[in-house]
Amino acid sequence: MTSEASIHYVYFKIQQEKEKQTEQSQKKLKKWESVVQTWLSGALSVGSRTPIAQTPSWVTLEVMTGGFATGQLLAGGDIQEHEKLLYRALVADGDESVEVIRKKLNDFFLSESGLSVLSKLLDTGLYRVQVPEEGALLTICYLLRQEDPELQEQAGIILQEIQPWFHKLRFFPLPSDTRVPEGGMEAFVRPVLSLKSYLSNVKLNSRVQKLTSVLSHFIPLYDELIRIILETTEGEAPHWEVEWDLEKATRKESVKGGLPFQKSTPQLKEQFDALKEQMKEFASLRRMRKKNVGKILYIAEQFFTSKAFTGNQVEFVRNAIADLFKRRGNISSAKRMAVRQQHKNTVDKCQARLQYAKILQERVKDIHPEGGIEAISTVIGPVNLNEAQKFSVPVESHLPKTLIRKAHMSKIAPLDQLCEERIIPSADLLGSLIHTVVASVRASGIKEANLSSRTLR
């Protein structure tokens, strides 16, 4: 790809992500913008084996579709959660810069105590290597344990190559509570940290929030407004009646019942004043500004404040109440109660998604943030009794499909299974896991089972 074609391609991808307007596209957009910034700064050499200036070829780069490096180093960047935990547990407790923490951790694993920790990890297999650099000190530890002087010499060569990068890159593995299953090319698409971050930010979108607010608060307030107006009505409540003219074979509909705003009491006025205050928060609703609700509230306010209003306005309210009862039934009717129950079910369903997110958050809280989910069935299974009582959801109910899908993105499974289940739906996403594929192929050539089964998962 020529330099000019490369530029056009990058800007095409930026425009493409801008148009999508999704959370994932915004993350990709930032990465593409990083490509441009690195390119314009002169630090990026497109097409080179070492595209980032002053960076060795063995350093794993963050690469976008088309092979464009963003300038970020996958084993570098911000301090990860497991690094903070290791630093506090093994080195010191205190706030330091990223470079200081990373260098001290790398130096620790070269000490006698650190090599002992690495040796134990090699024996137990309780670790994960997410990018090749994280296996460097494990490799050095393994080579130093061998009796062959040539292998020990190789450890020194590796150390000499990586030591200048101790302040920037992680050369130690991610601790794990479980061993990597032997055989197969296993991987996960997103670390548990990504799932935790998503769950902590789950909330109802603005349209759903508005819907739940209308169903759970506004409509009951509207019902209360109608009840108060009916208390001011002389005679029957307004309703539609059909009259048939058998001679002409015609039907005529007309509103019957008493007229509203014919009587009042101090108690009714107090109830109306309290209701009016509660309905202020819904003043921006379209149905308040342009439909019957706002007009009825205004006319009722004129009545209860003893201001002038016309007979046409009274007739308008009478007809509006009759129309409402015709469509949805009287306030106390079975039809009206059924509609309200449907509204409640809708609100409960919307609110339940937040509770299910909290349940999933609770289930994954003890899983290492930089790792994946080993036993996915325990994470996405039905709600148990304790969870049902704590989060007010039905026992044995299931998590929403969207949350299950998010959890599956962190599931550890063979690559072919992830592809078959469409957890890896594209070659683009599969390409981001290529290091796992390469590592598994290379591991198949290692004779020592203690190492080959745990190479770069």
N, C-alpha and C positions, 0 to 999 in steps of 0.2 A: 504494500500500500504506500503510495507516494505521500510526501509530507502534506501536500495540499489536500489530497483525498482524506488523509487522517484527520485534518482539522475539520473538514466538512462533516465527517462521520461523528466526531465528538460533539459538535454543535447540534447535529441531528438528534443524538441521544439525549442531550440536555433538553431540547425542545420537546422531545417525546415524553420525558419524565415530568416536565412542567404541565403538560396537558392532562396527565393521569389524575393529578390531585388526590393521591392516596398517601397514607403514612409511609408505606414502603417506598413509593416513588420519591418522596421527599428525602429519604435517606440516600437513595441512589443518586438523586440530583446533587446532594452535597459532595458525594464521591466524584461525580463527573466534573463538578466545579473545581475540586481539588486537583484533578488531572490537568485542567486548563491552567490553574495557578502554578502548578509545578512546571508545566511546559513553558509558560511565559517567563518564569524566573530563570530558565536556562538549565535547570537541574534535571530535566527529563530529556533523554535521548531516545526517541521512538525508533524501534527496530533493532536496538542494540541488545547484546546479551547482558549488559549491565546498564539498564536504562536510567537508573538513578545515580547521579554523580557521586563519586567517592564511596560507593557501596559495593562490596564484593558480590560476585555472582551467586554465592551460596546463600545469601540472605533472602528469605521468603518475602516477596512483595505482595501488597494488596493489588489485585489486577482486575480491571473491569472487562466487560465483553469486548472482544477485539484485541485483547492483550495490552491495553493501556494501563500503565502503572499510575496509581494515585499519589505515590510518594510516601504512603504509609507502610511501615514494616509490621508484618503480622505478629512477630514476636516482640514488638516494641509498643510504643504508644503509652496510654495512661496505665497506671498501676491497676491490676485486676484485683478482684476481691480476694482470691486465694493467695496472692502475693502479700496483701496486707496481713492476712492471718498468719502466714509463714513468718513474716518479718517480726510480728509481735511475739510469736511463739518461740522462734529460733534465734533471733538476732537482738532486737531491742524494742522497747515500747516508746513511741514518740513520733512526731510528725517530721518527716524529712522530704526532700525533693524526690521526684521520680528517679532521677539518675543515681542519687545516693542510695535509695532503698534497693534499686535493682543491682547495683554494684556490690553492696554489702551482702545481698542474698547469694549472688553468684560466687563471691569470695568465701562465704560460709560453707557452701557445698564442696569447696576444695580443701577445707580444713579436715582434721581427723574426725571431728563430730559429724560434719556434713557428709563426708564419704561413708561414714557408718550408716547415716540415714539413707543415702542412695543405695548402699549395698542391701539394706533391708527391703527397700522398694523393689530392687531387682529380684530378690528371693521370693517376695510375697506376690508381686504383680499388682499391688494396690496403687496404681498410678495411671495417668493418661498423658499421652503426648499429642498435642493438637496441631503443632507445626514442627517441622524438622529440628529447628534450633533447640526446642525443649528437651530433645533427647541427647544433646551433646555431652553434658556432664554425666549422664547415665552411661554413655558410651565410654567416657574416660574412666569412670569407676570400674566398669566391666573389664576394660583392657588392663588396668592396674592390678586387678585380682588374678590375672593370668601369670603363669610362670615363664612364659616365653618373653625374653628380653625385647624381641622385635615388636611384639604387640605393645609392651610397655612404652617403647620408644614412639609408637604411633600415637599413644595417649598424649605424649609431650608435644607432638606435631599439631594435633588438634587444638590443644590448649593454647599453643603459641598463635594459632590462627584466630581463635575466638576471643582471647583475653582483651584485646583492645576494644571490644564491643560489649564488655561487661556492664557498662553504665547505660547501655541503650536496649539490649535484648535480653529476653529470658532464656537461659540455657539449662533450666531445671524443669522437671515435669510437674504436672498437676496431680496432687494427692487424690486418691479415690477410696471409697469404702468397699468397692467390689473389684474383683479381678475381671479383666477383659475375657469374654468367652473365646475359647480357642477355635481357630479356623474361621474362614469366611471374611469378607471385606465388610466390616461393620462401621457405621458412622451415624452421626446425627446432624440435622440441618442447622438447627439453632441451639445455642447453649441454654441451659435452664435460666441463666441470668436474663436472657431476652424474654422468656416466658414470664418470669417474675415481674419484669419491668412492664410488660403488657398488662398483666393482671392488676398491678397497682394503679394503673391508669384507666381501667375499665369504668366507664360511666355512660349514662344514657345520652345519646346525641340530642341536639337542641330540639329537633322535631319530635322525638319521642318524649322528651321532658315536657314539651308543651302539651302533647297529647295526654300524658298522665295527669298533668296539672288540670287540664280542662275536665277530664273524666272524673277525677277524684275530688276536685274542689269547685270548679266553676259551675258545672251542671247541677250539683246538689244546691248550690247557692241560687241558681235560677229557679229550681223547684221551690225553694223557700220564698223567693220573691212572688211566685205565682200563688203560693199558699196565703201569703199576707194580703195580696190583692183580692183573693176569694173571700177573705174575712171582711172585706169592705163591700162585698156584693150583696144586694138585696135579692132574695129568692134563690132560684136554682143557679148552679154554676153554668157559665156559657157553654153551649154545645150546638152541634149541627143536627138539624132534623130534616128529613126528606118528606116532602108532600107530593102525593100522586094525584094527577087529574085524569081519572079514568075515561072521561068523555073525550079528552084531547090526546090521551095516551102519552102524557108528558110528566116529567118529574121536576120538582123544584126544591133546591136545597136552600135553607136559610138558618141563620144563627138564632137560637132561642136561649132563654135563661135571663137572669137578672143583669143589670148594669153594674159594673164595678165603680168604686170610689163614691159610694152612696153613704157610708157611715165609717166612723173611726173611733178608736179609743186611745188613751195615752200609752197603754201597753203596746198596741200595734205600732204606734209612732216610734217608740223605743226600739222595737224589733227591727223596723225598717231602717232606722238610723245606724244600728249595728251592722245590718246587712250591707248597707251602702258602703260603709268603711271597708268591709271585707272584699267587696267587688271592685275596689279601686285598683288593685293589683292587676286586674284583667282589662283595664281601660284600653290597652293597645290592641286587644283582640279584634279581628275583623268583624266578628259577629256582634261585638259591643258597639263598634263604630257605625256599621252599615246595615245591620240586621235588626230584627224585632227586639232583641234583648235590651240594647241601648235605648231604644225609643220608649219601651215599656218602663224602664228604670227612670227615665227622665220625666215621663208623665206622672209616675207614682210619686216622684220627688215634688213635683208641682202640687200634687194633692196634699201630701203630708206637711208641706211648708205653707199651706193655705195660699198658694199663688194661683193665678188665673189659668185655666185650661179649658179647651173647647169640647163641645159635644162630639165632634168628629174624633178627637183624641180618645175619648171614652169608648166610642164605638170601635176604634182601631184596636184598643187593648182587649175589648170583648171578643172581637173576631180572632185576634192572635191567640187568645187562650182556647177558644173553640177549635182552631186549627191544630194547636198543640195536642189537645186531648184526642182529636180525631186520628192524628198520626201515631201517637205513642200511648194513648190511654190516660185516664184520670191519674192524678198524683198517687193515689192509694190503690189503683187497680193492679190486677195481676200482670197485665201487659206491661205497665210502667215498671213494676218490680223486676220483671224479667229483663227489661232493657238495662236497668241499673245493675243487675247481677252480671250481665255481659260486660258492662263497663268495668266493674270490679275485677272480673276475671282478666280483662285486658291489662289493667293496671298491675295486678298481682304478677302477671306473666312478665311484664317489663321490669318490675322491681326484683323479681326472682333471679334475673340474669346477673344482677349485681351480687346477690347472695351466693350464687353458684361460683362466681369468680373468686369470692372470698374463700369458699370451700376448696377450690383448686389451689389457691394461693397457700392455704394451710397445709395441703397435702405435699406440696413441693418445697416447703420452707427449709427442710433439712437436707435437701439434695444440693450437692456442690454447685454453685452458680456457674462455673465454667465447664461443667460436665453435661452429660445427657441423662435421660431417664432410662434406667435399666428395666424396671418392671412397670410397664405402661398400664397394665390392667389395674393395678392398685391405685393409680393416679386418676384414671377416668371412670372407675367403677361407680355403681349406684350409691346414692347417699345413705350412710348408715344412721343408726338411731341417734347417736351423740351429735352428729353433724346436723341432723334434722331439727333437734331441739335447740342447738346453739344458733343456727342461722335461719330458723323458721321457714323451712322448706319441707315438702312431703318426704317421708322416709321411703327409700327404694326408688326415688325419682332419679332421672338421668340428667347429666350435665348437658347444656345446650351444644349442638353440633359445632358451633363456631369455637367454643372453648376446647372441645375434644380435638378439633383440627389443630388448634394452636399447640396443644400438648403433644400431639403426634410429631410436630416439627422438631421437638426435642427428644424424640424417641430414638434409642440406640437399636439399630437393626441392620441386617445385611443390605448392601446397596441395591441389589436386585429387588428386594422386598419394598424398599422405600420408593423405587421407581414404579413398581407394579401398583402400589397403593396411591400413586400420584402425589406422594409427599415430596418427591423430587419430580416436578412436572415438566422440566425443561432441561435442555442441554446446558444452558447458561448456569443453572443452579448446580447441575451435576459437575460442571467444570470447576466450581468453587470447592468441590470436595476431591479434586483430582489427587491431592497429596495422599489421601487415604487409599485410593486405588493403587498408586505407585508404591506406597509403603507396603501394602499387602502382597503385591507381586514380588517385591524385593525380599520380603520376609519369608516367602516360600522357598527361597534359596538358602536360608540360614538353617544349618543342621541342628543347632542347639535349640530344643523346644522351649527352654526357659526364656529365650529371647524372641524367637520367631512368632510366637503367639501373641506377643504384646508390643509389636512394632507399630508405632504411630497410629493409634486409634483416636 
